[in-house]
Amino acid sequence: SGRAQLLALALVAATTHAFSLPRATRRTRLRAAAVEAVEEFDVVVIGSGIGGLSCASLLAAAGREVCVLEAHYELGGCAHEYDVDLDGKTIPSEKLKTMDPRPPTFKFEAGPSLYSGFSPDRSPNPLKHVYQMIGEEPEWITYDKWGAYLPEAPEGYELSIGAENFLEILRRYGGPTAVADWNKLAEVLRPLAKGVMGVPSTAVRGDAGVLATLALRYPGPFLNVVKDAPKILGPFDMEDPESPFYVEDQFLRNYLDLIAFLLQGLPASGTLTAVMAYMVEDFYREGAVMDFPRGGSRGLVEALARGVTKRSGCDVRRSTTVERVVVEDGRAVGVLLRGGKTIRARKGVVSNADLKNTYDLVERGISQKFDEERDANLKNVKLCKSFVHVHLGVPASAIPDDAPPQWTVVGPSWDGPIDKSGKVVVVSVPSKLDPSLAPEGYHVIHAYGAGNEPYDLWKEFEGKTNTEAYKAFKEERARPIFDAIAKRAPDARKSAVVEQIASPITHARFLRRHEGNYGPAIAAGSGVEFPTVTTPLPGYYRCGDSTTAGIGVPAVASSGAQCANALLNVFEQLKLNGLIRMP
C-alpha cells in the first residue's frame, strides 16, 4: 500500500534508508541438449557488497541455498580491503593464506571508515540487526576522539563526540545564535526520532505483511512514524525562517551540511527530515562512541560471508564474473558467467551491482516493463561524483602518538557546494585502532575526497592509465588529499614506503561501477524515487546503494534485508526478526 511504502521510506532513510513452497535440496541437473552439468541454487546473488552479503546471509539463515558471485578477488564491493606488501605488491588474500612464511602486509581499505551503533547490544543500526539475525559479528573496537580542520578552525580541534562536546564546538566557532539554534532544533527533531529509531528498517517488506512485521511488533513507534510521516518524509529545510527546522547560524548550517554529506552524499537540504532527526538524536546517545571492526572493513565483510558459507548448500565465490542474467519465459532463472558456464536460480537472482550495471545485466527486448523502468531511471536518476583515494604505508613515527584515528578537513572555505572537488577530505589511520592492519612498526593511511571528484575530467584517460599524463593528473588531483594528511602527519608522504593514488577510473574498474559513481544522488523532495528491491522482471531483485535509501553502510544493509524479505514469507521473516534487539 502507499502507506506502507511511505513507512518503508521513512524507516530505511532514517537508519541509513504469498507463501513459499518447501525448498528442495541442492542438486545437479543435466541439460539434455548440451549434456552439461549445471549448478542450481535457490538464489544467486551478483556482487558481495554489504547489501548483497546481507541479503545472502539472511536467506541462508532462513534455509535457502544461496550462491554469491563476486567478480573481484576480494569480497566487500565498496567496502573491500586488500593487502599490499612492503615492496608495494598487491597480494590477493586467498593467495596470502597459502604463503609460508606469510609476508607482512598493509591492509588498505577501499571504502567506509566511520562506524557507530555497533558496540551496544541494543541498537537501531540495520547492519547490527543483520549480524544478530545471522549469528555472526566482528569484534568491535571503540573510541571517542574525532579530529576536524574547518575554515573557522584552520588549526584544527580534537574532541570527544557527543552533545556536550558539540555544544563546545558551537561556542568556539559558531555565531551568537549557534547554541540556541541547536537546542531549538534538537527540541523539534528528537521527538520525531523516537519513531524512526524504534522500528527496525530491516523488518520492512513491500506487501501487506508489513503489518505483521512492523505494526504488530512495534505498535508505539510504528504509530509515531505513521503520524509523523508528513514531517519526516519531507526535505530538511533549515533556511526558511518559517520552517520549524530553521537555523540562523551559518556555522551550524555548514556543519549540518557536512554531516549529511558524509552520511549519504547530499547536503542537508537534499536529505529527508527523518535522516536529520536520526542524526541529531545520535548526538545525545548515552556513552556515545565510535566503533571500528577488528580487521578493518574486511572484518565487517567476512562476518557476513561466514553467515553464508556456514550454511549447508551455500557458497561465496571470488573472481567470478557474471556476464548476464538468464531469462526464460519472462522470468530470471539464473546467470551466465564469463567463460560460458550457467548457474541456475530456482527462486530468484539478486543484483548487488550499481544502477546501470543492474540494468545492463539484462538484455534489452526481453521485458518491456523492465526496459521502460531502465530508460526512466537512467534518464532521471542523477549520480553522485566519484573519488580520488590515497593509500600510504608509513613508519609508525610518521603519525604523532596523540593523533586521532580519523580527521576531516574542509577548506579552504565553505564557499560553493559541499561536493566541490577537494573541499571535504577524510583521513583515516585505522592501524591506530587495530595494529594488525599494518606491519609491525608501521601505520596505514586511507584518505579520500568524499564523493567530490567529477568523472568527466578523467574520460580522456580511459584506456591510457599507463601514461605519464595520467600519473601527473592523479598527482594534481590528489594534492588536497596529501595536504589534508599533512595537517596532522606532515612527514607521512616523504617517509612512505608504499604510496598508491586511486582515481575514478580505478573506482570504476575494480568496483565495476558506472563512471566510478559514489551512488545515486536522489534529493528529498525532488520527485524522483529510489528503485525498490523488486524489479518489473519476475525473479530479478536488487539491493545496495542504488535501492531503497541509497548510500551508506546502514542503508545498504537495510536494502539487503528488505531484498531477503521479498524472497521470504512473513513467518520466515518474523522468525529471523525475533533475534533483533532494539534499544
Secondary structure by P-SEA (a helix, b strand, c coil): caaaaaaaaaaaaaaccccccccccbbbbbcccccbbbbbccbbbccccaaaaaaaaaaaaaccbbbbbbcccccccccbbbbbccccccccaaaaaacccccccccccccccccccccccccccaaaaaaaaaccccbbbbbccccccccccccbbbbbccaaaaaaaaacccccaaaaaaaaaaaaccccaaaaaaccccccccccccccccccccaaaaaaaaaacccccccccccccccccccccaaaaaaaaaaaaaacccccccccaaaaaaaaaaaacccbbbbbccccaaaaaaaaaaaccccccccccccccccbbbbccccccbbbcccbbbbbbccbbbbcccaaaaaaaccccccaaaaaaaaaaaacbbbbbbbbbbbbbccccccccccccbbbbccccccccccccccbbbbbcccccccccccccbbbbbbbcccccccccccccccccccaaaaaaaaaaaaaaaaaaacccccccccccbbbbbcaaaaaacccccccccccccccccccccccccccccccccccccccccccaaaaaaaaaaaaaaaccaaaaaaaacccccc
